[in-house]
Amino acid sequence: TIAVQRADLEDDLTASLRARMEAELPKQYERARAAAARGLRRHGEQVAADSLPETCPYTLDQIVGQWLPGDQHSV
C-alpha cells in the first residue's frame, strides 16, 4: 500500500538521498508520465493520456509524506 511504501522510504531517506531524489523528480515523473500515457492509449483512453500534467504536480514532501491527492488537511 502507499502507507507501507512511504514508511519504508522514510526509513531509508537520508539527506543526500533526498537531495538526489529532488533533483531526479522531473526526469522520473516524465518517465512515469510517458508509461502511464502509453497504458491509457493502449486502452483507448486518449483524452486521459493527453490530460496528464506535463510536469509533476506534487512536491517531494507530498510524495513521501502523509498527503494524498484531494486531502486538504495534511501536507
C-alpha positions, 0 to 999 in steps of 0.5 A: 500500500502507499502507507507501507511504501512511504514508511519504508522510504522514510526509513531509508531517506537520508539527506543526500538521498533526498537531495538526489531524489529532488533533483531526479523528480522531473526526469522520473515523473516524465518517465512515469508520465510517458508509461502511464500515457502509453497504458491509457492509449493502449486502452483507448483512453486518449483524452486521459493520456493527453490530460496528464500534467506535463510536469509533476504536480506534487512536491517531494514532501507530498510524495513521501509524506502523509498527503494524498491527492484531494486531502486538504488537511495534511501536507 
